[in-house]
């Protein structure tokens, strides 16, 4: 959900019209409409007024934008647990980690592509799979019966 969507959501929840919100924070009704439609964003000096008027904080309005902004950044936990350790490795250790990471990444991508290409393939349930001539663990009697049928040409002559 965008900042504009959250502004609109909170404005409606607080039963405030665009015009009322515009008066409270000192902008035009059109500016509020532009914020809500994602055409523009409120300037920083208006944000505090907006937080007060909508009874919210910056975390609520910006949460999705922040996730998008930092989605490719290491979290503090990742940084502490992985990156710091990697930086402490010698050249050989880094080479081994890089090699393993590359191979695992390639394997994961190939597996994902394979699963994607197989998404329209359905496996038959066990009870629907053909068991032609008792192919699955036939007894000796079943084998002999199948062989006798296959070698008997009397019906065809």
Protein Blocks (a to p, Z undefined) as FASTA:
>chain_A
ZZklmmmmmmmmnopafklmmmmnopafklmmmmmnomaccdfklmmmmmmmnopafklm
mmmmmmmmmmmpccfklmmmmmmmmmmpcfklmmmmmmmmmmmmmmmmmmmmmmmmmmmp
ccddfklpccehhlgopafklmmmmmmmmmmmklmZZ
